Amino acid sequence: MTKSSEKSIQKIALVTGAAAGIGRETALAFAGKKYKVVISDINRDELLNTNALIKKSTGSEADIIIADVSKPDDVKAMVEDIKNKYDRLDAACNNAGIGGASAATGDYKLEDWDKVLNINLRGQFLCMKHEIELMLQTGSGSIINVSSILGTVGYGMASAYTAAKHGLIGLTKAAAIEYAPHQIRINAVCPGFIDTPMLERAGITKDEETLAYIRSLHPMARLGKAEEVADVIVWLASDEASFITGHSMMVDGGYTAR
């Protein structure tokens, strides 16, 4: 297939943090909708696993880009690679993020704070900056930032993560207003507690007492599934959501409805 014919029949979607969890399921969901998917992360081995799942489910393959979203040169090169290969970007899911250290605000180490903010907020800004530049050249696009319920409510022992996710919602709203006249829609999704490797690393899914407590915080009395968030992301990128921008969509089993 030539470059020109490939561009003519497929939309292009970028998913950062695609090595696992919500990012992996989002890449699979975009591929299932016939997008050409570009997947990015710092973990090459798990990106290869994501690509293998895409190939198994759709018969197609993703493009793999190793990038650290906290590094400006990595992000610039990632989007330039997409521009050089496809000359456009139709959808971007800025999902890369970390949970960060657990500590009270007064005890939070500066280096831990900087790491969370650099990846979860600065990194999202860097991605948007370059994604928007490419989308402006083609006259349209959709960006979905992965925030959190902790972008709308507080949560003890997670001040850096909570601050970053609140900031991301503000960034989403500001950019949505700026680029709405250019047919670029920018939205956020705010997952509740989702059954992903991030929760496993935090020990939440390993301790039955903790898990029962976290489930009880959601009126639906369960954790969410990564594919449930992915379906919302792909819908927000679609023409079915053509009049939605600047919105933060809760995918939280009712957590923030209390």
C-alpha positions in Angstrom: 0.0 0.0 0.0 1.4 3.4 -0.9 1.6 6.3 1.5 -1.0 8.3 -0.5 -3.5 5.4 -0.6 -3.1 4.6 3.1 -3.8 8.3 4.0 -6.9 8.3 1.8 -8.6 5.4 3.5 -7.7 5.6 7.1 -7.9 8.2 9.9 -4.8 8.4 12.1 -5.0 8.2 15.9 -2.2 8.6 18.5 -2.4 7.0 21.9 0.2 7.8 24.5 0.8 5.5 27.5 -0.4 2.7 25.3 1.7 0.0 27.0 -1.1 -1.1 29.4 -4.4 -0.3 31.0 -6.6 2.4 29.5 -4.0 3.3 26.8 -3.8 -0.3 25.6 -7.6 -0.7 25.4 -7.9 2.7 23.7 -5.4 1.7 21.0 -7.4 -1.5 20.5 -10.7 0.4 20.3 -9.3 2.8 17.7 -7.9 0.0 15.7 -11.3 -1.8 15.9 -12.8 1.4 14.3 -10.4 1.1 11.4 -8.0 3.9 12.5 -4.3 3.6 11.8 -3.0 3.7 15.3 0.2 5.1 16.5 1.1 3.9 20.0 3.6 5.5 22.3 5.1 4.8 25.7 8.5 4.4 27.4 8.1 0.6 27.7 9.0 -1.0 24.3 8.3 -4.6 25.4 4.7 -3.8 26.5 4.1 -1.7 23.4 5.1 -4.7 21.3 2.5 -6.7 23.3 -0.1 -4.0 22.6 0.7 -4.2 18.9 0.4 -8.0 19.0 -3.1 -7.7 20.5 -4.1 -5.2 17.8 -2.8 -7.5 15.1 -4.6 -10.5 16.6 -7.9 -8.6 16.9 -7.9 -6.6 13.6 -5.2 -8.0 11.4 -3.6 -4.6 11.2 -0.5 -3.3 13.0 0.2 -0.1 14.9 3.2 2.2 14.5 5.3 2.1 17.6 7.1 5.2 18.9 9.2 5.1 22.1 8.8 8.5 23.8 8.8 10.1 27.3 6.1 12.7 27.3 8.0 14.7 30.0 10.8 15.3 27.5 10.1 18.1 24.9 12.4 16.6 22.3 10.7 13.2 22.5 7.2 14.7 22.1 8.2 16.9 19.2 9.9 14.0 17.4 6.9 11.8 18.0 4.5 14.2 16.3 7.0 15.0 13.6 7.2 11.3 12.8 3.4 11.2 12.4 3.5 14.3 10.2 6.3 12.9 8.0 4.6 9.5 7.5 0.9 10.5 7.3 0.8 14.3 7.0 -2.1 14.6 9.5 -3.5 13.5 12.8 -7.2 13.0 13.2 -7.4 11.9 16.9 -5.1 12.0 19.9 -5.6 10.4 23.3 -3.1 11.9 25.8 -3.1 9.1 28.4 0.4 8.7 29.6 0.6 9.3 33.3 1.8 7.9 36.7 0.2 7.6 40.1 3.1 9.0 42.0 4.1 8.8 45.6 1.6 8.5 48.4 2.2 11.1 51.2 0.6 14.0 53.0 1.1 17.3 51.3 3.5 18.6 54.0 5.6 15.5 53.6 5.6 15.3 49.8 9.1 15.3 48.5 9.8 17.9 45.9 11.4 15.4 43.5 8.2 13.3 43.7 6.0 16.3 43.1 8.0 17.4 40.1 7.9 13.9 38.6 4.1 13.7 38.8 3.5 17.2 37.4 6.1 16.8 34.7 4.4 13.6 33.3 0.8 14.2 34.2 0.4 17.9 33.3 3.5 19.2 31.6 3.6 16.1 29.4 0.0 16.5 28.4 0.6 20.2 27.5 3.6 19.2 25.4 1.6 16.6 23.5 -1.3 19.1 22.9 1.1 21.8 21.7 2.4 19.7 18.9 -0.8 17.8 18.1 -2.7 21.1 17.7 0.0 22.4 15.4 -0.4 19.4 13.1 -4.2 19.4 13.3 -4.3 23.1 12.4 -2.5 22.2 9.1 -5.3 19.8 8.2 -8.2 21.9 9.5 -9.7 19.5 12.1 -9.0 17.0 14.8 -10.0 15.7 18.2 -7.9 15.5 21.3 -9.0 13.6 24.4 -7.0 14.1 27.6 -7.2 11.4 30.3 -7.8 13.2 33.6 -9.4 11.5 36.6 -12.2 11.9 39.1 -9.3 13.4 41.1 -9.4 16.2 38.6 -12.8 17.3 40.2 -12.6 16.2 43.8 -9.8 15.9 46.4 -8.2 12.7 47.7 -5.9 12.5 50.6 -2.3 11.4 50.3 -2.3 12.2 46.5 -1.8 16.0 46.3 0.5 15.9 43.3 -1.7 13.6 41.3 -4.9 15.5 42.3 -3.3 18.9 41.4 -2.1 17.6 38.0 -5.5 16.2 37.1 -7.3 19.4 38.2 -4.8 21.3 36.1 -5.4 19.1 33.1 -9.1 19.8 33.1 -8.4 23.6 33.2 -5.9 23.2 30.3 -8.5 21.2 28.4 -11.2 23.9 28.8 -8.8 26.7 27.8 -7.5 25.0 24.7 -11.1 23.9 23.7 -12.2 27.6 23.6 -9.1 28.6 21.7 -9.3 26.0 18.9 -13.1 25.5 18.6 -13.1 28.0 15.6 -10.5 25.8 13.9 -12.7 22.6 14.2 -10.4 21.1 16.7 -12.4 19.6 19.6 -10.6 19.1 22.9 -12.2 17.1 25.8 -11.2 15.1 28.8 -12.4 11.9 30.4 -12.3 11.4 34.1 -12.2 7.8 35.1 -13.0 6.5 38.5 -11.0 3.6 40.0 -10.3 1.4 37.0 -8.9 -2.1 37.2 -5.5 -1.5 35.7 -1.9 -2.3 36.4 -1.6 1.2 38.1 -4.0 0.1 40.8 -2.2 -3.2 41.1 1.1 -1.4 41.6 -0.6 0.8 44.3 -1.6 -2.4 46.1 -5.3 -1.6 45.8 -6.3 -4.8 43.9 -4.1 -7.0 46.1 -5.7 -6.2 49.5 -9.3 -7.4 49.8 -10.2 -4.9 52.6 -8.8 -2.0 50.6 -10.5 -3.2 47.4 -13.8 -3.6 49.1 -13.5 0.0 50.4 -12.7 1.4 47.0 -15.6 -0.5 45.4 -17.9 1.0 48.1 -17.0 4.5 47.0 -18.7 3.9 43.6 -22.5 3.6 43.7 -22.2 0.8 41.1 -20.1 -1.0 43.7 -17.3 -2.2 41.4 -14.2 -1.0 39.7 -14.4 0.2 36.2 -12.9 -1.6 33.2 -10.3 -0.1 31.0 -12.3 -0.9 27.9 -15.3 1.1 29.3 -13.1 4.2 29.4 -11.6 3.4 25.9 -15.1 3.2 24.4 -15.9 6.7 25.7 -12.6 8.1 24.3 -13.2 6.7 20.9 -16.8 8.0 20.9 -15.5 11.5 21.8 -13.1 11.3 18.9 -15.9 10.4 16.5 -18.3 12.5 14.5 -21.1 11.4 16.8 -19.6 13.8 19.4 -19.2 16.6 16.9 -20.8 19.4 19.1 -18.9 18.4 22.2 -15.8 20.3 23.2 -14.3 21.6 26.5 -16.2 18.8 28.3 -14.9 16.6 31.2 -16.8 13.3 31.0 -17.1 11.2 34.1 -16.6 7.5 33.7 -16.8 6.7 37.3 -19.7 4.4 38.2 -21.3 7.4 40.0 -18.3 8.2 42.2 -18.7 12.0 41.7 -22.5 12.0 41.9 -22.6 11.6 45.6 
